[in-house]
Every structure is written in C-alpha cells, then in structure tokens.
Amino acid sequence: MRCKTLLLALSLICLSGASLPPKDALPEQGPIPDSKPKTATDTSDTSSGVKGPDTKGDVSKPGDTSAPVPAPETVPVPTPSPAAPTSAPAPTPASPAQAPSAEPAPAPTPAPAPAPPPPPPIMTEDPQAYNQCLTDLKAAGAQFTERPRIDDGDGCGIDKPLEVTEILPGVSLKPKATLRCAAALELSEWMRTLVIPAADQALPDKGRLTAVDQASSYICRNRNSRSDGKMSEHAKGNALDIAGFEFEKGDVPMKIVPDSEPTLPGAFQRTINSSACLYFTTVLAPGADETHKDHMHLDLIKRRNDYRVCQEPN
C-alpha cells in the first residue's frame, strides 16, 4: 500500500515537470511596465487650479488589443462671474387714466361742394324799347304804375318793374301783378285779339270778361319752386300764371280739357291754349306736367331763332 502511494506521487511529479516550459524559453512578449505619471505642469490648469485627469491603472493588459482607448476628459469651463448690477432707471409715473368721453368723436368735416356758377345779371331794359312799350301799353288802356328797380339778389329782380292793375279797360288783374313792360304788353294784346273774341263765341251766356285771376307774377324762385336748377322766368318779371277768368255771369277756371271733349267750353280752353303761343315763347297748358295741373303758365324767355315751347295736356 505504501509503495502504491509513493509511485502515484512520483508520477504526479514527473507529469508536472513535463508540463513546465523549457528552462531557456522566454515569453513572446515581456511585461509592459506601468506608464509614468505626467508631471504637474502637463496635467494641471495653472490658471484655474483644476487637477488633471488621473491615468493610473489605465494601462491595457498585455495582448489586449480590443479595448478602446478612452477619450481624454473635457476640462470644465469655469462659469463667468455675473456682471455687477447697474442701477435701474427711475420708473416713469403712469399717466392718470382719462374718463371715457360722454360724446362720440365728431365726424370728419366733408369737403365743401363746388361753388355753383354765378347767377345771371338782372336784365337791363333798353331805354328806347322800354319807352315804346310804355306808349303801347297806355294806348291799350292798361292801368299800371312804374316802380323802383327790384334787386333781390341771386339774379332775381326787374330793372324797370310795372305794377299792373288793369290789363285792358274794365279787365282787372286779380291780384295786381308785378311784371316787365314787355310781358304786360303781350298779355294785353293776347287778351284783346284772341281771348275776348273766343269767349264771345264759345261762352255767350257768361257775359263780358271782367278779370283775369293770376296765380303768380314776379317771385324770386327757381323753376317749379325747386331748391336747385335753373332760375324761373317769374324771378325776372317775365312770366304770369293764369288760374281762371271772371265774367259778368260766372267764372271759368283753367282746367284740363282733352281733345275729344265736344263742348264749347272745351273748345274755348283749347283755343286759348294754342293761341297763347302766338304771343309767348313758353306756354304750358293745364295738365302739361305735374306742376301745372290747374293753371296756365306763360313766359317770354328768349331762345335761339325765336324757338317756342307750347305744351298741351298729356
């Protein structure tokens, strides 16, 4: 038993000796000595006093070629000191709040409208023609009074106005009318030569003509009493509106008479409508327009080539 034990121990010793390397054999790569630590001047930041990174023990083992080389640590940048506080400007006192206005702001003023053209001047009477007109009017038996010049501004007025009370002997104007001499004379001639003879034929039962009911003579206004537009011939003493006639035995108002009315009063109205255009340059018969439904308008406006406007009822 003891011999077996000795033999086993001897065998183990021989095996151990056989596994050892030869005595003269050397390892393929000798041991790598530890890296010498860098000096303080290489690893320290003299300006900031920060200690450099520690590299001790950071050496690769022999034969280890797969281990990554660590990147050098980033040196921290010192935080700059905050700037010294400066004195803040004194706060501006807030304006006191204003109470809202009780009234809305006024609207902007619109641009002024262009000025209208100046009105025409008052018609100046030719002295010779005016004197002849007075002579003819007196010869017709009219009753009138000469009045001072009328100038109501804006072109309204009559240079030598007449206040007419009778247009023919025994035929009055009701009420009295203010006219130019030329307008009064044409009215007198028309009444004498056409109106009275037509009334004698068409209205014999009415008796003699005694008055002319006039609705408007001189008045300062525009046409049809509008706020704008052209000046009316009434504003020049050049026009007369007739509302009717007075006879000894009754009145005959101006009225709208159609052409188809087969009566003598209708014929009388149509006769005076058309005959007035022989003496006046504008004749608007009753019903000629909306503003002349119940009267006749006569005037002496001057147009080129003695052009005349004679409107019958529509």
C-alpha positions in Angstrom: 0.0 0.0 0.0 2.7 2.4 0.9 4.6 1.5 -2.3 1.5 2.4 -4.4 1.3 5.8 -2.7 4.9 6.6 -3.5 4.5 5.6 -7.1 1.5 7.8 -7.5 3.3 10.8 -6.0 6.3 10.2 -8.2 4.1 10.0 -11.3 2.5 13.4 -10.5 5.9 15.0 -10.0 7.0 13.7 -13.4 3.9 15.0 -15.1 4.3 18.4 -13.5 7.9 18.6 -14.7 6.9 17.6 -18.3 4.3 20.4 -18.4 6.7 23.2 -17.5 8.4 25.2 -20.3 11.9 24.6 -21.2 14.3 26.5 -19.0 15.8 28.6 -21.7 12.5 29.5 -23.3 11.3 33.1 -23.0 7.8 34.5 -23.3 6.9 36.1 -26.7 6.1 39.5 -25.1 7.6 40.7 -21.9 5.6 42.5 -19.3 4.7 46.2 -20.1 5.7 48.5 -17.3 3.3 50.9 -15.8 3.1 54.3 -17.5 5.0 57.0 -15.8 2.6 59.7 -14.5 2.7 63.0 -16.2 4.3 65.9 -14.4 2.1 68.5 -12.7 2.8 71.1 -15.4 1.4 68.7 -18.1 -1.8 67.8 -16.2 -2.8 70.8 -14.2 -4.5 74.0 -15.3 -2.3 76.7 -13.7 -4.9 79.4 -14.4 -7.8 77.6 -12.8 -6.2 75.2 -10.3 -8.2 72.3 -11.7 -6.4 68.9 -11.3 -5.8 66.9 -14.4 -7.4 63.5 -15.1 -5.9 60.5 -13.2 -4.4 58.0 -15.7 -3.0 55.5 -13.1 -4.1 52.0 -13.7 -5.4 52.9 -17.2 -2.9 50.7 -19.0 -4.0 47.9 -21.3 -3.1 44.4 -20.4 -0.6 42.5 -22.5 -2.1 41.1 -25.6 -5.4 43.0 -25.2 -5.8 44.9 -28.4 -9.5 45.1 -28.5 -10.0 47.5 -25.6 -10.9 51.1 -26.8 -8.6 53.9 -25.9 -10.6 56.3 -23.6 -11.0 59.9 -24.8 -9.4 62.5 -22.7 -11.8 64.1 -20.3 -13.2 67.6 -21.2 -11.8 70.2 -19.0 -14.8 72.1 -17.4 -15.0 75.8 -18.3 -15.4 77.9 -15.3 -18.7 79.8 -15.1 -18.1 83.5 -15.6 -18.9 85.8 -12.7 -22.2 87.7 -13.1 -21.9 91.3 -14.1 -22.3 93.8 -11.4 -25.9 95.1 -11.2 -26.5 98.5 -12.6 -28.9 100.9 -11.1 -32.3 100.7 -12.9 -33.8 103.9 -14.3 -36.4 105.6 -12.2 -39.9 104.4 -13.3 -41.9 106.9 -15.3 -45.1 107.7 -13.4 -48.1 106.4 -15.3 -50.5 109.0 -16.8 -53.7 109.1 -14.9 -56.5 107.2 -16.7 -58.8 109.5 -18.5 -62.5 109.0 -18.2 -64.2 108.0 -21.5 -65.8 110.8 -23.3 -69.5 111.0 -22.9 -70.0 112.1 -26.6 -68.6 110.2 -29.7 -65.8 111.9 -31.6 -67.2 114.3 -34.2 -67.3 113.0 -37.8 -64.7 114.5 -40.2 -65.9 117.6 -42.0 -66.8 116.7 -45.6 -65.1 118.5 -48.4 -67.0 121.6 -49.4 -69.1 121.3 -52.5 -68.0 123.1 -55.6 -69.4 126.6 -55.8 -72.4 127.0 -58.1 -72.0 129.2 -61.1 -72.8 132.9 -60.5 -76.4 133.9 -61.3 -77.2 135.8 -64.4 -77.3 139.6 -64.1 -80.7 141.3 -64.0 -81.9 142.1 -67.5 -81.2 145.7 -68.3 -84.0 147.4 -70.3 -83.1 149.2 -73.5 -84.3 152.8 -72.9 -85.8 153.3 -76.3 -87.6 149.9 -76.4 -88.9 150.5 -72.8 -90.4 153.9 -73.7 -92.1 152.5 -76.8 -93.5 149.7 -74.6 -95.0 152.2 -72.1 -96.6 154.1 -75.0 -98.2 151.0 -76.5 -99.4 149.7 -73.1 -101.1 153.1 -72.3 -102.7 153.1 -75.8 -104.2 149.6 -75.0 -106.0 151.1 -72.0 -104.0 149.2 -69.3 -103.6 150.7 -65.8 -100.2 150.4 -64.3 -97.6 152.2 -62.1 -93.8 152.3 -62.6 -91.9 151.0 -59.6 -88.2 151.3 -58.5 -85.7 148.7 -59.6 -86.0 145.4 -57.9 -82.9 143.5 -56.9 -83.5 140.6 -54.5 -80.0 139.0 -55.1 -79.1 135.8 -56.8 -80.1 137.3 -60.1 -83.7 137.9 -59.1 -85.1 141.3 -60.0 -86.5 143.6 -62.6 -84.7 146.6 -63.9 -87.9 148.7 -64.6 -90.9 146.9 -63.0 -94.5 147.8 -63.6 -97.3 147.2 -61.1 -100.3 146.3 -63.3 -103.9 146.6 -62.0 -105.9 146.5 -65.3 -104.7 144.8 -68.5 -107.5 146.3 -70.6 -110.2 148.8 -69.9 -112.6 147.1 -67.5 -110.4 143.9 -67.3 -108.5 143.8 -64.0 -105.6 141.6 -62.8 -106.6 139.9 -59.5 -104.4 140.3 -57.6 -102.3 143.1 -59.1 -99.2 141.8 -60.9 -95.6 142.9 -61.0 -94.2 142.4 -64.5 -91.8 143.7 -67.0 -93.4 146.1 -69.5 -92.9 143.6 -72.4 -94.8 140.8 -70.5 -97.7 143.1 -69.6 -98.0 144.3 -73.2 -98.1 140.7 -74.7 -100.7 139.8 -72.2 -102.8 142.8 -73.1 -102.6 142.1 -76.9 -103.4 138.4 -76.4 -106.5 139.2 -74.3 -107.7 141.8 -76.7 -107.2 139.9 -80.0 -107.9 136.3 -79.1 -109.2 135.6 -75.6 -112.1 138.0 -75.6 -113.3 137.2 -79.1 -113.1 133.4 -78.3 -115.1 133.9 -75.1 -117.8 135.9 -77.0 -118.1 132.9 -79.5 -117.9 130.0 -77.0 -119.4 131.4 -73.8 -122.0 133.9 -74.8 -124.1 133.2 -71.8 -121.3 134.3 -69.4 -121.4 138.0 -70.4 -118.5 140.3 -70.6 -114.9 139.4 -69.3 -114.2 141.4 -66.2 -111.0 140.0 -64.7 -108.0 137.7 -65.0 -107.3 135.6 -61.9 -103.5 135.3 -61.8 -101.7 132.8 -59.6 -98.2 134.2 -59.8 -96.3 137.1 -61.4 -92.8 138.2 -60.1 -91.3 136.0 -57.4 -87.7 135.1 -56.7 -87.5 131.3 -57.2 -86.2 128.5 -59.4 -88.3 126.7 -61.9 -91.2 124.7 -60.4 -90.1 126.1 -57.0 -87.2 123.6 -56.8 -84.3 124.1 -54.4 -81.9 123.7 -57.3 -81.9 124.0 -61.1 -82.4 126.9 -63.4 -84.0 130.2 -62.4 -87.6 130.7 -63.2 -88.8 133.4 -65.6 -91.0 134.5 -62.7 -87.8 135.7 -61.0 -87.3 138.1 -63.9 -90.8 139.5 -64.1 -91.1 137.8 -67.4 -93.9 135.3 -66.6 -97.5 135.0 -65.5 -99.6 132.1 -64.3 -103.4 132.2 -65.0 -105.8 130.3 -62.8 -109.1 131.4 -64.5 -111.3 134.2 -65.9 -114.1 136.1 -64.3 -117.1 137.0 -66.4 -120.2 139.1 -65.5 -122.3 135.9 -65.1 -119.7 133.4 -63.7 -116.2 132.3 -63.5 -114.3 129.9 -65.8 -111.4 128.2 -64.2 -108.5 126.8 -66.2 -108.9 123.0 -66.5 -107.6 120.0 -68.3 -109.6 119.5 -71.5 -108.9 116.5 -73.7 -109.1 116.9 -77.5 -112.1 114.6 -77.6 -114.4 116.8 -75.5 -117.0 118.1 -77.9 -118.3 121.1 -76.0 -118.0 124.9 -76.4 -116.3 125.4 -73.0 -113.8 122.7 -74.1 -113.2 124.5 -77.4 -112.6 127.7 -75.6 -109.9 126.1 -73.4 -108.2 124.5 -76.4 -108.3 127.8 -78.3 -106.6 129.8 -75.6 -104.0 127.1 -75.1 -102.9 127.1 -78.7 -103.4 130.9 -79.4 -101.1 131.9 -76.5 -98.1 130.6 -78.4 -98.6 133.4 -80.9 -97.6 135.9 -78.2 -95.5 134.0 -75.6 -92.4 131.8 -76.2 -93.4 129.3 -73.5 -97.0 128.1 -72.9 -97.8 125.3 -70.5 -101.5 124.4 -70.7 -103.3 123.0 -67.7 -102.2 119.4 -67.4 -98.9 119.9 -69.3 -97.0 118.4 -66.4 -97.4 117.6 -62.7 -96.8 121.2 -61.5 -99.3 122.7 -64.0 -102.5 120.8 -63.5 -104.8 123.7 -62.6 -103.3 126.7 -64.3 -101.7 128.0 -67.4 -98.1 129.2 -67.5 -96.9 132.0 -69.9 -93.5 133.5 -70.2 -91.2 135.4 -72.6 -87.9 133.5 -72.3 -85.6 134.2 -75.3 -84.4 131.2 -77.2 -82.3 130.9 -80.4 -84.2 131.5 -83.6 -87.3 132.5 -81.6 -87.9 128.9 -80.7 -91.1 128.3 -78.7 -92.3 125.6 -76.3 -96.1 125.0 -76.4 -97.3 122.0 -74.3 -100.8 120.7 -74.4 -102.3 118.4 -71.7 -100.6 115.0 -71.6 
